[in-house]
């Protein structure tokens, strides 16, 4: 007897349909699996066999052949376990095959028959909604996420036995229904706020400029000056996600971990904080079957690189292309994928190896050569791609002991949203939304300078020896500062502030 079950496999963050064919024929008992399966899928024989027996069904004492189509694409993971088990039960007439043919089946199996969660539930549900078959059977843990797509009919199951009961008597079950708007609203809450940050008013101003224009920013300051604390609160002043952005973020995170979306959808801006020992593959993504890395997981949010000079040089250089293009292309023998990677890069570093070169309270123990070697770990091209460099001084006791709360995130966010709206109205016809995305042509069109501003910029370029890319960054940042002040023209004070945000160009 033969049976056929439909499922999905993931390649990058996109699913593609899989057809599982099972043939149970007379012969010596055996289990053969074909179709470019990885080790995890090949081991499914033992999981499926144990799950079928422990769920009260019979394991056929015949020759079993399982084919995964398309056969020329490599597949990985445990998400096909349930589909393989049901195909075997169908081929041996232990379940209702009619309902089985009208559903996509996803889920891993424990030895006792309990269903294990799968990656990419949202992406799979989106693909189901676009196909001729709208129904999907999926583990309970993934059901809320899959049901975010209203066009899909999602059946939540907790075990192989439960799934078989559903297939035999579907009239006694109800599909999972989720109120997407209420789930989205419930999850869009931050636990931290800018009101908790004492002092560092110049840094807060620089952060507001950076977020308003979508600019990358670098903090330079001694240990304990609040670099990490400030960075973690940047998402709280970024404009709220719309539903489309939230779905895109959820889709990326879900493709990496089945537990990334416990509440069904990610409604907050991502904040990714990789350790400085991270490899290039963990940052940009990779693997034999390409998977998203930290830069894609930070999409529409913040990528924070603390202790920037301690990162490997090849890791930092790999950031250059996604910083320019807002996406990353990963090519492997199995194929290539383009993953979204549009984020605000926030970096932090000490001014020297010991950290106290600019500190007025503690003496620096580093000699000039040591400081130079430390600073040279960051390449000029990468620094040019960071729009704002801001120095953070040590926080004084007077600022720390203040009882009055600082300005909260909501007030700053309201100002940011007003500036973002100005940019959207100006730049949306060009297919972009923020000043940081302007190319040279758009800079000439929208960054109009007053005569005194032109003179000041010319002087700054000659005195500081700035590169052409640094010039573009100053123009973009000054355009954002002008938008914040409600000015159509870029004035000398806007240029002056933008130049002050190029600290490392003056060293």
Backbone torsions as a table, in degrees:
resi	resn	phi	psi	omega
1	UNK	NA	146.3	177.1
2	UNK	-119.7	157.8	177.2
3	UNK	-148.5	155.2	-178.0
4	UNK	-133.5	133.4	179.5
5	UNK	-132.2	142.3	180.0
6	UNK	-100.1	140.6	178.7
7	UNK	-150.4	-169.4	178.0
8	UNK	-134.4	152.6	170.0
9	UNK	-126.9	159.3	-177.4
10	UNK	-107.0	139.2	171.4
11	UNK	-132.1	107.0	-170.2
12	UNK	71.1	-121.8	177.7
13	UNK	-110.6	7.5	-178.1
14	UNK	-111.4	135.7	176.9
15	UNK	-87.6	157.3	171.8
16	UNK	-139.6	146.9	-173.5
17	UNK	-69.3	142.7	176.8
18	UNK	-122.0	135.3	175.7
19	UNK	-110.1	118.5	-178.3
20	UNK	-101.8	117.4	178.3
21	UNK	-109.4	135.1	179.3
22	UNK	-126.3	133.0	175.4
23	UNK	-121.7	121.8	175.9
24	UNK	-110.6	111.2	-174.2
25	UNK	-129.1	161.5	177.3
26	UNK	-66.0	145.8	-179.4
27	UNK	149.3	-174.7	178.0
28	UNK	-63.6	134.4	179.6
29	UNK	-56.3	132.4	-180.0
30	UNK	-172.5	167.0	-178.4
31	UNK	-136.3	115.3	179.1
32	UNK	-118.7	128.9	-179.7
33	UNK	-120.2	124.7	-179.4
34	UNK	-125.6	157.2	177.9
35	UNK	119.6	36.3	176.9
36	UNK	54.0	55.6	177.6
37	UNK	-91.6	144.7	176.6
38	UNK	-82.8	-177.3	-175.0
39	UNK	-60.0	-41.2	-178.0
40	UNK	-61.1	-39.9	180.0
41	UNK	-73.9	-38.1	178.7
42	UNK	-61.9	-33.4	179.0
43	UNK	-76.3	-4.6	-178.1
44	UNK	-62.7	-22.3	179.2
45	UNK	-52.8	-49.5	-176.4
46	UNK	-69.5	-38.9	179.0
47	UNK	-66.1	-46.5	-178.1
48	UNK	-64.1	-43.0	-179.3
49	UNK	-61.7	-47.5	180.0
50	UNK	-65.0	-41.2	-178.4
51	UNK	-64.5	-41.9	179.5
52	UNK	-63.5	-46.4	-179.8
53	UNK	-65.0	-44.7	-176.7
54	UNK	-74.2	-10.2	176.8
55	UNK	-96.1	2.9	176.1
56	UNK	91.6	14.5	179.4
57	UNK	-107.9	171.6	-176.4
58	UNK	-99.5	136.4	173.7
59	UNK	-93.2	122.1	-174.6
60	UNK	-66.2	134.7	177.5
61	UNK	-89.1	53.5	-177.0
62	UNK	-132.7	-177.3	176.6
63	UNK	-85.7	120.1	-177.0
64	UNK	-110.6	127.2	175.8
65	UNK	-120.2	126.3	179.7
66	UNK	-116.0	125.3	179.5
67	UNK	-117.3	130.6	179.3
68	UNK	-107.1	114.2	-179.0
69	UNK	-112.3	139.7	5.7
70	UNK	-71.3	139.6	-172.5
71	UNK	-81.5	-9.0	-175.4
72	UNK	-100.2	8.4	178.2
73	UNK	-116.8	129.7	-178.7
74	UNK	-71.1	141.1	-179.1
75	UNK	-124.3	145.3	-179.8
76	UNK	-137.2	167.6	175.9
77	UNK	96.7	-176.5	-177.4
78	UNK	-112.4	9.2	-171.2
79	UNK	-69.6	-10.5	-179.6
80	UNK	-95.8	-1.7	-176.9
81	UNK	-54.8	-51.4	-176.1
82	UNK	-63.3	-41.6	-179.2
83	UNK	-64.4	-40.9	178.7
84	UNK	-64.2	-44.2	-179.7
85	UNK	-61.6	-44.2	-179.0
86	UNK	-68.4	-34.3	178.2
87	UNK	-65.2	-39.6	177.8
88	UNK	-66.1	-43.0	178.8
89	UNK	-65.0	-35.4	178.9
90	UNK	-69.5	-41.3	-179.9
91	UNK	-65.5	-22.7	179.2
92	UNK	-105.0	16.6	174.6
93	UNK	57.8	39.2	178.5
94	UNK	-101.3	-5.9	179.4
95	UNK	-141.5	169.8	178.4
96	UNK	-78.6	109.1	-176.9
97	UNK	-75.3	-20.8	-176.6
98	UNK	-64.3	-49.0	179.0
99	UNK	-69.7	-32.9	-178.6
100	UNK	-60.8	-35.3	-177.2
101	UNK	-75.3	-10.6	-177.6
102	UNK	-104.9	14.4	-178.4
103	UNK	-134.8	150.8	163.9
104	UNK	-88.9	139.4	-175.5
105	UNK	-116.6	126.9	178.4
106	UNK	-135.3	142.5	174.1
107	UNK	150.9	143.3	171.9
108	UNK	-88.9	168.5	-178.5
109	UNK	-128.4	136.2	167.9
110	UNK	-86.6	169.2	-178.3
111	UNK	-65.5	-26.1	179.3
112	UNK	-89.2	2.7	178.0
113	UNK	96.2	-2.7	176.9
114	UNK	-68.3	141.6	-179.5
115	UNK	-81.3	139.0	176.4
116	UNK	-104.3	144.5	-176.7
117	UNK	-66.2	160.8	-179.2
118	UNK	-122.0	159.9	175.5
119	UNK	-84.3	154.3	171.7
120	UNK	72.8	29.5	-176.7
121	UNK	-59.8	-41.1	-178.7
122	UNK	-66.6	-45.8	179.8
123	UNK	-62.1	-39.7	179.4
124	UNK	-65.7	-40.9	178.8
125	UNK	-65.3	-38.2	176.9
126	UNK	-62.6	-42.0	179.4
127	UNK	-66.7	-37.4	177.9
128	UNK	-62.1	-41.8	-178.2
129	UNK	-62.5	-28.7	-178.3
130	UNK	-89.5	-7.6	-176.9
131	UNK	-93.7	177.4	178.4
132	UNK	-73.8	-23.6	178.6
133	UNK	-103.2	118.8	-173.7
134	UNK	-95.7	-6.0	-174.4
135	UNK	-98.2	142.6	179.0
136	UNK	-139.5	132.7	175.0
137	UNK	-100.9	125.6	-170.9
138	UNK	-147.1	153.1	178.8
139	UNK	-59.1	151.4	-177.5
140	UNK	-55.5	-38.9	-177.3
141	UNK	-60.1	-33.1	-177.9
142	UNK	-93.9	-6.6	-169.8
143	UNK	-63.7	-41.9	-177.5
144	UNK	-63.7	-41.0	178.7
145	UNK	-64.6	-45.7	-179.0
146	UNK	-65.0	-34.0	-177.1
147	UNK	-75.9	-5.2	175.2
148	UNK	-60.9	-28.2	177.8
149	UNK	-85.7	108.5	-172.5
150	UNK	-67.6	-22.2	-177.9
151	UNK	-76.1	-17.1	-179.9
152	UNK	-89.2	147.3	174.7
153	UNK	-104.4	110.4	-171.7
154	UNK	-105.7	124.0	176.0
155	UNK	-108.0	120.2	-177.6
156	UNK	-94.9	126.2	-179.0
157	UNK	-126.9	151.7	-179.6
158	UNK	-114.0	-9.1	-179.7
159	UNK	-158.9	166.9	176.4
160	UNK	-62.8	-43.3	-180.0
161	UNK	-61.7	-42.9	177.9
162	UNK	-61.0	-40.6	-179.9
163	UNK	-65.4	-42.1	179.1
164	UNK	-64.1	-40.8	177.9
165	UNK	-61.1	-40.0	178.2
166	UNK	-64.5	-44.8	-178.6
167	UNK	-65.1	-33.7	179.5
168	UNK	-78.1	-33.7	-178.6
169	UNK	-137.7	68.2	-176.0
170	UNK	-65.2	-20.2	-177.6
171	UNK	-65.9	-16.3	-178.8
172	UNK	-93.4	6.7	-176.6
173	UNK	-120.0	153.1	178.0
174	UNK	-120.0	137.9	177.6
175	UNK	-69.5	157.7	179.6
176	UNK	-76.3	132.0	177.9
177	UNK	-122.7	132.8	-178.8
178	UNK	-126.1	134.7	172.0
179	UNK	-82.8	97.0	-172.8
180	UNK	-58.2	-43.3	-176.7
181	UNK	-63.5	-42.8	-178.7
182	UNK	-70.2	-38.5	177.2
183	UNK	-63.7	-41.4	179.1
184	UNK	-61.9	-43.7	-178.4
185	UNK	-68.4	-40.3	-178.7
186	UNK	-63.5	-33.2	-174.5
187	UNK	-90.6	-9.1	-176.4
188	UNK	-89.9	59.8	-179.7
189	UNK	-129.1	133.0	177.1
190	UNK	-101.9	144.8	-179.1
191	UNK	-93.9	-6.3	-179.5
192	UNK	-123.1	164.0	-174.3
193	UNK	-152.7	152.3	179.4
194	UNK	-68.2	-18.7	179.1
195	UNK	-65.4	-16.2	-179.7
196	UNK	-82.1	-9.5	-177.4
197	UNK	-90.8	123.3	179.1
198	UNK	-93.4	136.3	176.9
199	UNK	66.8	-151.9	179.2
200	UNK	52.8	48.9	-177.3
201	UNK	-67.9	-36.6	178.1
202	UNK	-66.4	-38.8	178.7
203	UNK	-66.2	-39.9	178.4
204	UNK	-63.8	-38.7	177.1
205	UNK	-63.6	-43.8	179.8
206	UNK	-63.1	-38.7	178.9
207	UNK	-65.5	-41.4	178.3
208	UNK	-62.2	-40.5	176.6
209	UNK	-62.8	-45.7	-177.9
210	UNK	-60.7	-47.2	-178.0
211	UNK	-70.0	-37.6	-179.4
212	UNK	-60.3	-38.5	-178.0
213	UNK	-105.9	3.0	-178.5
214	UNK	69.6	32.2	-175.9
215	UNK	-90.1	149.5	173.4
216	UNK	-78.5	150.2	-174.1
217	UNK	-140.7	146.0	178.7
218	UNK	-125.6	127.4	175.5
219	UNK	-98.0	131.2	175.0
220	UNK	-122.3	119.7	-179.1
221	UNK	-172.9	163.1	-178.8
222	UNK	-69.3	164.0	177.7
223	UNK	-57.3	138.9	177.8
224	UNK	84.8	7.8	-179.1
225	UNK	-85.7	-3.3	173.9
226	UNK	98.5	20.3	-177.0
227	UNK	-62.5	-50.4	-178.2
228	UNK	-68.0	-38.5	-179.4
229	UNK	-62.6	-42.3	178.2
230	UNK	-66.1	-44.6	-177.1
231	UNK	-60.5	-43.4	-176.9
232	UNK	-64.1	-21.8	-177.8
233	UNK	-95.4	-1.4	-180.0
234	UNK	-61.4	-42.7	178.9
235	UNK	-59.0	-24.9	-177.2
236	UNK	-71.3	-16.1	178.4
237	UNK	-109.7	2.6	175.3
238	UNK	-77.6	149.8	179.6
239	UNK	-54.9	146.6	179.5
240	UNK	-59.9	145.3	176.0
241	UNK	-68.4	142.4	167.2
242	UNK	-88.4	171.7	-174.1
243	UNK	-62.4	-38.0	-179.1
244	UNK	-64.3	-42.6	177.8
245	UNK	-64.3	-41.9	-179.7
246	UNK	-62.3	-39.6	178.4
247	UNK	-65.5	-39.4	179.6
248	UNK	-65.6	-43.1	178.4
249	UNK	-64.1	-45.4	179.4
250	UNK	-60.2	-40.5	179.8
251	UNK	-60.6	-42.3	-179.5
252	UNK	-67.2	-49.5	-176.4
253	UNK	-67.1	-36.3	-179.7
254	UNK	-66.4	-28.8	-179.6
255	UNK	-73.4	-13.0	-179.9
256	UNK	-98.5	-39.8	-177.7
257	UNK	-142.4	135.3	177.9
258	UNK	-71.2	-12.8	-178.8
259	UNK	-104.2	11.6	-176.1
260	UNK	-70.7	-24.5	-175.0
261	UNK	-126.7	72.6	-177.5
262	UNK	-62.4	-30.5	-177.4
263	UNK	-101.3	12.3	175.6
264	UNK	98.5	-33.8	-177.3
265	UNK	-152.4	146.5	174.9
266	UNK	-94.1	114.5	-174.1
267	UNK	-108.9	-1.2	178.1
268	UNK	-108.2	154.9	176.8
269	UNK	-64.1	132.6	-179.9
270	UNK	-66.8	146.4	171.8
271	UNK	-130.4	108.5	-177.7
272	UNK	-106.8	133.4	-173.6
273	UNK	-132.3	72.3	-179.7
274	UNK	-68.4	147.8	177.7
275	UNK	-72.6	154.8	-175.9
276	UNK	-70.5	-8.0	175.7
277	UNK	-89.3	4.4	-177.1
278	UNK	-60.9	145.5	178.1
279	UNK	-84.2	167.4	178.0
280	UNK	-62.3	-41.7	-179.3
281	UNK	-63.3	-37.4	180.0
282	UNK	-69.8	-26.6	178.6
283	UNK	-81.1	-52.1	-173.7
284	UNK	-92.8	-15.7	-177.6
285	UNK	102.8	166.5	179.9
286	UNK	160.9	-153.7	-174.7
287	UNK	103.3	165.4	179.5
288	UNK	-61.7	-36.6	168.4
289	UNK	-108.7	107.8	-169.4
290	UNK	-52.8	131.2	178.2
291	UNK	-127.3	153.1	-179.0
292	UNK	-63.2	145.8	173.6
293	UNK	-105.5	-167.7	-175.7
294	UNK	-60.7	-35.5	-176.8
295	UNK	-69.3	-30.7	176.1
296	UNK	-79.3	-34.1	176.6
297	UNK	-67.5	-20.8	177.3
298	UNK	-89.9	2.9	-177.2
299	UNK	-53.8	132.5	-178.2
300	UNK	68.6	11.9	179.1
301	UNK	-136.3	-135.8	-174.3
302	UNK	-126.1	132.8	169.4
303	UNK	-107.6	115.8	-175.8
304	UNK	-107.3	117.5	177.1
305	UNK	-108.2	98.7	178.2
306	UNK	-83.2	149.5	-176.4
307	UNK	54.1	55.6	-174.1
308	UNK	-51.0	-45.3	-178.5
309	UNK	-65.7	-16.1	-178.9
310	UNK	-82.3	-12.3	176.5
311	UNK	-70.9	148.4	178.0
312	UNK	-62.3	144.9	-176.7
313	UNK	-59.8	-41.1	-178.8
314	UNK	-66.6	-30.2	176.7
315	UNK	-65.7	-45.4	-178.9
316	UNK	-67.0	-40.0	-179.7
317	UNK	-67.4	-29.0	179.1
318	UNK	-67.4	-16.9	-180.0
319	UNK	-78.6	-16.8	-171.6
320	UNK	-61.5	-45.8	-178.3
321	UNK	-66.5	-48.6	177.9
322	UNK	-64.1	-29.7	176.6
323	UNK	-64.6	-31.4	178.8
324	UNK	-82.6	-42.1	-169.3
325	UNK	-101.2	-17.5	-178.1
326	UNK	75.2	14.3	177.2
327	UNK	-155.8	166.8	179.2
328	UNK	-134.3	132.1	176.9
329	UNK	-100.1	125.0	178.7
330	UNK	-114.3	123.0	-178.8
331	UNK	-114.2	132.1	177.1
332	UNK	-136.3	171.4	179.2
333	UNK	-60.8	-31.4	-178.7
334	UNK	-78.2	-9.7	-179.3
335	UNK	141.2	-178.4	179.6
336	UNK	-128.4	150.1	177.9
337	UNK	-132.7	151.4	173.4
338	UNK	-111.0	117.7	-177.6
339	UNK	-107.8	139.6	177.5
340	UNK	-66.0	141.7	-179.8
341	UNK	-153.8	55.5	178.3
342	UNK	-101.3	108.8	-173.9
343	UNK	-146.8	165.9	170.0
344	UNK	-92.8	121.2	177.9
345	UNK	-85.1	121.0	176.9
346	UNK	-117.7	121.9	-178.6
347	UNK	-119.4	155.5	176.8
348	UNK	-140.4	143.8	179.6
349	UNK	-156.3	158.2	172.6
350	UNK	-83.4	156.8	178.9
351	UNK	-73.7	-13.0	179.6
352	UNK	-160.0	172.1	-178.3
353	UNK	-57.1	-40.9	179.8
354	UNK	-79.9	-22.2	174.8
355	UNK	97.0	-3.6	-171.5
356	UNK	-116.5	23.8	-178.0
357	UNK	-61.6	-38.1	-178.5
358	UNK	-102.5	6.6	-176.5
359	UNK	-82.2	132.1	178.8
360	UNK	-85.1	-10.1	-176.3
361	UNK	-97.2	-37.0	-177.3
362	UNK	-118.9	145.9	-179.3
363	UNK	-81.4	140.0	177.3
364	UNK	-78.9	138.2	-178.4
365	UNK	-101.8	6.5	-173.9
366	UNK	-97.5	139.6	174.5
367	UNK	-85.6	164.6	-176.2
368	UNK	-56.1	-39.1	-179.7
369	UNK	-64.6	-39.4	179.7
370	UNK	-65.6	-40.7	178.7
371	UNK	-65.1	-41.5	-179.7
372	UNK	-63.8	-42.1	178.1
373	UNK	-63.4	-39.0	179.7
374	UNK	-62.9	-46.9	-177.9
375	UNK	-70.1	-30.5	-176.8
376	UNK	-73.8	-7.4	176.5
377	UNK	-66.2	-21.0	178.3
378	UNK	-99.3	121.6	-176.0
379	UNK	-72.9	152.6	177.7
380	UNK	-58.9	-45.1	179.2
381	UNK	-59.0	-35.7	178.1
382	UNK	-70.4	-42.8	178.4
383	UNK	-60.9	-36.5	178.5
384	UNK	-63.3	-26.4	-179.3
385	UNK	-85.2	-6.2	175.3
386	UNK	-97.7	113.0	-170.4
387	UNK	-68.3	-38.0	-171.4
388	UNK	-125.1	125.1	171.9
389	UNK	-114.0	123.1	-177.3
390	UNK	-129.0	132.0	178.9
391	UNK	-89.7	134.0	179.4
392	UNK	-109.7	120.8	176.5
393	UNK	-80.5	167.3	174.3
394	UNK	-65.5	138.2	-180.0
395	UNK	-76.5	129.0	-178.8
396	UNK	-83.6	159.2	-177.4
397	UNK	-59.6	-36.9	-178.1
398	UNK	-58.7	-40.3	179.8
399	UNK	-72.9	-39.5	-179.6
400	UNK	-65.8	-33.1	-174.9
401	UNK	-86.1	-0.5	179.3
402	UNK	-65.4	134.5	180.0
403	UNK	-90.5	-24.7	-180.0
404	UNK	-69.4	137.1	179.9
405	UNK	-74.7	145.2	175.1
406	UNK	-74.9	173.2	178.4
407	UNK	-59.8	133.7	-176.3
408	UNK	-83.5	168.9	-175.7
409	UNK	-64.0	-35.3	-176.2
410	UNK	-62.5	-41.3	179.8
411	UNK	-66.4	-41.5	178.5
412	UNK	-66.0	-41.3	-179.3
413	UNK	-60.7	-38.8	-179.9
414	UNK	-61.4	-40.3	177.9
415	UNK	-68.8	-40.4	179.2
416	UNK	-60.7	-43.4	-178.0
417	UNK	-64.3	-35.5	177.4
418	UNK	-64.3	-42.1	179.6
419	UNK	-69.2	-39.6	177.8
420	UNK	-62.3	-35.1	179.1
421	UNK	-66.2	-40.0	176.5
422	UNK	-59.2	-46.3	-179.4
423	UNK	-66.2	-38.5	-179.1
424	UNK	-62.4	-44.3	179.6
425	UNK	-64.1	-33.9	-178.8
426	UNK	-79.4	-41.1	-167.7
427	UNK	-105.1	-14.7	-176.9
428	UNK	-57.7	-37.2	175.9
429	UNK	-60.6	-20.9	179.3
430	UNK	-90.9	-0.5	178.1
431	UNK	84.9	13.9	177.5
432	UNK	-130.6	169.7	-174.0
433	UNK	-125.2	-19.2	-176.2
434	UNK	-130.2	158.2	-179.3
435	UNK	-60.6	-32.2	-177.9
436	UNK	-63.7	-19.6	-176.9
437	UNK	-90.8	-2.8	-178.4
438	UNK	-66.3	138.8	172.9
439	UNK	-92.7	-177.7	-175.6
440	UNK	-59.9	-39.7	-179.7
441	UNK	-62.8	-43.0	-179.0
442	UNK	-72.7	-31.0	176.2
443	UNK	-61.7	-44.4	178.9
444	UNK	-64.0	-34.2	-176.6
445	UNK	-76.8	-41.0	-171.1
446	UNK	-107.5	-16.3	-179.0
447	UNK	-98.4	77.5	-178.3
448	UNK	-91.1	125.5	-174.3
449	UNK	-105.7	144.0	169.1
450	UNK	-70.1	160.1	-176.8
451	UNK	-57.1	-43.7	-179.5
452	UNK	-66.8	-32.3	177.8
453	UNK	-68.1	-37.6	177.8
454	UNK	-62.5	-44.3	-180.0
455	UNK	-63.5	-42.5	-179.9
456	UNK	-64.8	-41.5	179.5
457	UNK	-66.5	-39.4	178.1
458	UNK	-61.2	-42.9	179.6
459	UNK	-64.0	-43.8	-179.4
460	UNK	-63.8	-41.0	179.8
461	UNK	-62.8	-42.7	-177.7
462	UNK	-74.3	-39.2	-177.0
463	UNK	-73.5	-37.8	-176.1
464	UNK	-94.9	-10.2	179.7
465	UNK	63.0	44.5	-175.5
466	UNK	-75.3	149.9	179.1
467	UNK	-80.7	170.0	178.3
468	UNK	-62.2	-37.6	179.1
469	UNK	-68.0	-38.3	177.2
470	UNK	-63.0	-35.9	176.5
471	UNK	-60.9	-46.1	178.9
472	UNK	-61.4	-39.7	-179.7
473	UNK	-64.9	-42.0	178.9
474	UNK	-62.3	-40.5	179.4
475	UNK	-64.6	-42.6	-179.5
476	UNK	-66.8	-44.3	-179.5
477	UNK	-65.6	-41.2	179.3
478	UNK	-65.5	-32.5	175.8
479	UNK	-64.4	-40.6	177.9
480	UNK	-64.9	-44.2	179.4
481	UNK	-62.2	-39.3	177.5
482	UNK	-64.4	-39.5	177.3
483	UNK	-63.6	-37.2	179.7
484	UNK	-65.9	-29.8	179.3
485	UNK	-93.4	-0.5	178.7
486	UNK	76.1	24.3	-177.6
487	UNK	-101.1	135.8	176.4
488	UNK	-77.4	-35.2	178.6
489	UNK	-97.7	149.6	175.9
490	UNK	-86.1	122.1	-175.1
491	UNK	-100.6	168.4	-179.4
492	UNK	-55.7	-37.9	-178.7
493	UNK	-67.5	-29.3	177.6
494	UNK	-71.6	-42.3	176.1
495	UNK	-64.0	-42.1	-178.2
496	UNK	-60.3	-45.4	-180.0
497	UNK	-66.3	-41.0	-179.9
498	UNK	-63.2	-38.9	179.0
499	UNK	-66.8	-36.7	179.0
500	UNK	-63.6	-20.8	178.9
501	UNK	-87.8	16.6	176.3
502	UNK	-116.2	53.8	-173.3
503	UNK	-55.9	-44.7	-174.2
504	UNK	-73.7	-16.8	175.9
505	UNK	-72.1	-15.7	-177.1
506	UNK	-92.9	-7.5	-176.7
507	UNK	-78.5	NA	NA
